[in-house]
Amino acid sequence: MDFAYLEQMKKLQSRKQLMKFFCILISIGTIVFCADLLAQRTAETRPLPVFTRVDTVRGMLTPERRCYDVRFYHLDVRIDPAQRSISGSNTIEFTVDSAFDRMQIDLFANLRIDSIVLDGAGRRLLDESSRRPMGLSTRRVVDDSSSGTLRYTRDSNAFFVMLPGILAKGSTHSLKVSYSGNPIVANNPPWQGGFTWKNDSSGNPWAVVTCQVTGASCWWPNKDHQSDEPDSMSISVTVPPGLEDVSNGRLRAVTKLSDGWTRYDWFVSYPINNYNVTVNVGKFAHFSDVYSDGDEHLTLDYYVQPGHLERAKEQFKQAKTMLKSFEKYFGPYPFIRDGYKLIESPHNGMEHQSAVAYGNRFLGGYVGRSSSPVGMKFDFIIVHESAHEWWGNSVTSKDVADMWIHEGFGAYSEALFVEDQFGREDALNYINAKKQNVRNDRPIVGVYNVQNQGSGDMYDKGQLVLNTLRSVIDNDDLWFPLLRGLQETYKYTTITYDTIVAYVNRRTGKDFTYLFDQYLKNAKPPQLEVIARKKGEKITARYRWVADVPDFQMPIKATISGNKYEWLYPKKEWQTIELHIDRPEDFRVAERLFYVEVRLNYGYLDPRLPDQP
């Protein structure tokens, strides 16, 4: 036997086994790498939602919406908690912006349209398709021999009225829509829209409505788009014997009807967004107060369950403190003629204009919880929901996609309240404790024209972004007038993302578009990548921004020399700086002032190594 041959074969076999082993390792590594890449891709690039015609009809300013401007609503409804039903009418007074003979009104398909009357002329639309299942596209025909026929068609939760002739540009008209039915129930109020039908602790009926994002058309017919607010509004609510209604604005009349029911007539003297229109039907204990700051006197009215009266009298003292803080930062309370109300609700809370829904159970924090100690020192709902009187109710986003204007500024208002009451350090603690809640799952700005709001990060991340912007501006003598100026300039109007960005750029004299785009139109915050090396006694750092926005160039404060924070000006390209700190791992950025990710790679080099370019 040739032993030399056998030895050679053994070596060859060993090499083959070794090569096979390496191939297996490479294959496993490839699989793991691909799986990791796929996981990252899945996490970072979630598929965009699929939108349909229904979303467009709901969220777009269609030609049938753009053609008219709402000036006044008179909502007159009868609410029956026993039947969980609503019936009545809404009269829409409008001006014609461009001549038309077809207009869009919004009302959820589960509610029945009983009649439509134009200018009180008797053009009454009758339901010709009552035999058809609710929700299907249908036609209605006018029964009016003097004017011929008039049609309207259903399209999901909207209907399009065909008028008997062309309405001239500049003319003013009214359309009275009578309707009835059982509105949808809010399964998770206030986040899911609809009615909440409950009984209070004494067994009395308790009915309230919340409809933000879902749309006011889930319970009353209107032009359901945030861009168009009436100049004023009347709200008439008829309720069963023994109950009362609290709605927006001032109570003008209480009328006992022949059937024993009672009508409450409220009047809103300011522009109001449709999702802020509310009803609160039940039995309430009422007490009042007055807030005075200078020459103005603001009435404060509080409605709570009778058994909670004494607790409310103590807890609601915080309302005056809140008003004083917010007027300091944002200017006078926007709806002084209509007053300010807190109304106890069976859900956590909602910013209904001049009629804030309160459900915080008279506890500190948010229903007794907070991410920071200072958050337990005040009632979150009183502060946050009332902040919306400025951010959301006075200054309103045109499209739900920009709901961050309401919630980001509303959440930041909490921090300003803390700063005013407890100091800057507690405010920074309050803000930064919110980081743990941020998911960075998708952009804060939603998709326009399809009733799509952005990530829920608009609250806590929105607060962090505004804190970052304040830090970059680095001039409170400019920052606070800027916030107040936004209120003064855009009070009682609807605005967009571009409005905010342009205003900030104009007031500061700098272009911060890159900052807004990165934080609000992209899912993840910018990442500061730093490579720090100590060679002998010298520490050098290479640094750059990793961001989605091509021209991202936000300055940031870092420990360049000792423990003191100094300005660093990173760009997307690598730059090099010498650090005067003890160890490369001691490099820090002022993360309490800036919401960023920091990726620090540090190490040590032998002084004998040649310098790297």
C-alpha positions, 0 to 999 in steps of 0.5 A: 500500500502506498502510504504516501498516497494515503497521507496525501488523500487524507490531507485532501479530504481534510481540505475538502471538509475545511472548505465545506465547513467554510462554505457552511459558515458563509451560507449561515452568515449570508442567511443571518445577514439577509434576515437581519437586513430584511428585519431592518427593512421591515422595521424601517420601511413599512409599506404605505397605507393603501388609499381608496376613493372613499378616502379621497372623498372624505379627505380632499377639497373636491371641486364640490367642496371648494365651490362654496364657503360655509359662513354659519351653521345652525345645528338643531337636534333631538338626542334620545339616550334611551334609543341611542338616536339623534334626529333634527337638522343642520342649516348651512349658510354659505357663499358661492366661491365659484358658480356651481350646480352640484355640492358635496355635504358629508354625513355617514351612510348609516344616518338617514337623510329625511329632507333637504331644502334650499333657501327655504323654497320647498325643494324637498328631497325624498328618499326613493331608495328606502328599500335598499340597504344602507350604505349603498350609492342611491338617488333621491328625487325632488317632489316639487312640481314648480321646480322640476326634479332635483337629484342627489347621489350617495358616495360612501359617507358623502352625498352630492346635491344636484341643484335646480340651477347654477348658483352665481359666484358671490351669492349667499344661500342656505341649505337645510338638511334634516336627518335621523338615525343611530350614530356610530358608537365610539368603541374607544373614545376619544380616539375612535369617533362616535357617541358614548352612551353611559349611565352615571353613578346614580343611574342617570343617562350620560351621552357625549360625542367625540369625533376628531379625525373620524369626522363630525359627519359621523353624527351631523351633516356638514362640510366635513373638512378642517379647512372651512370653519363657519364664522359662528354657529348656533347649537340647539339640543333637545333632551329628555325630561330631567336631563340637560345639555352643555355645548360650545359657546354661551347658553342663550335660552332654555325652553320647556317643550309641550312634550316635557323635553327641554331645548338648550340653545347655545351660540358660538360667536367665533369660528369653530372647527366641526370636530370641536362641536359637542354635546354633553347630555346628562345631570350636572352640578354647576359652579362658576368663577371669573378669571381676570387678567388686566381689563378682560374678565373671562367666565369659567363654568364647570359642570360635573357629576353631582357627587364630584362637586367638592372634588371638582371645586378643589381640582379645577382651581388649576384652571386659573394657573393654566390660563395665566401661564398660557396667556403669558406665552401665547397671548389672551385666551382666544374665545373670551366672548364664549367663556371657558368651560370644563365638563366632566366626561365618561372618557379621558378628555377632548379639546372641544372649543370653549367646552373642554371635556374632562375625564381625568378623575381629579387625579394628578398626571394623566389619570394618575400616571406620569413619566416624570415626578413633576408630571404628577404635580398638575392635572394633565387633562386640564393643561393639555386639552386647554392648550388646544384652545390656542393650538387646534381651536384658534390656530387649526390645521387645514388637513388632518395630515398636519394634526401635529400642529395641534398635538406637537404644540399642545404637548410642548405647552405642557412643558412651558406650563412646567417651566413657568410653574416649576422652573427650566430644569423640571421642564427639561426633565419633563420633556426628556422623560417623554423619549421612552414613549417615542417609536419613530415608526413613521413620519409625524406628517401624514398623507394629504387629501385622504384624511390620514394623520401621521404617527402618534409620535406627534405628541411626545416627539413633537414636544422634543422637536420644538425643544430642539428648535428652541435650542438651535435658535438659542435665543429665548428673546426670539423664541417666545415672541415667535410662539406668540406671533404664530397665535396673533398672526393666524388666530381663527384661521386654518394653516399648513405645514408650510405656513409654520415653516415659512413663519419660523424662517421669516421670524428667525431670518434663517432657513430651518426647512431642513430641520422640520423636514427631517423630524416631521417628514421622516420617521427617524431623527438625525444621527450624529456619527462620531469617531473619536481616537486618542493618540498619545495626548491628542484626541481627534474626532471625525463627525458627520450627520446621517440624515434623510434630508440631503442638506441637513446641517443642524448645529448642536452643542457638544463637549469639545473642551472639558465638560462645557457644551460648545457649538459643533457644526456637523454636515453630511460630509465628514469633518475633523476636530481636535477635542480637549477632553480627558478620554474619547469616550467622554464625548457628549452632546447636550441631549437634554436640549436636542433630540438626536441619536448619537453613535460614538465609536471611540478608541486608542492609538499607539503614538508610533502609528502613522497619522491617517489622512 
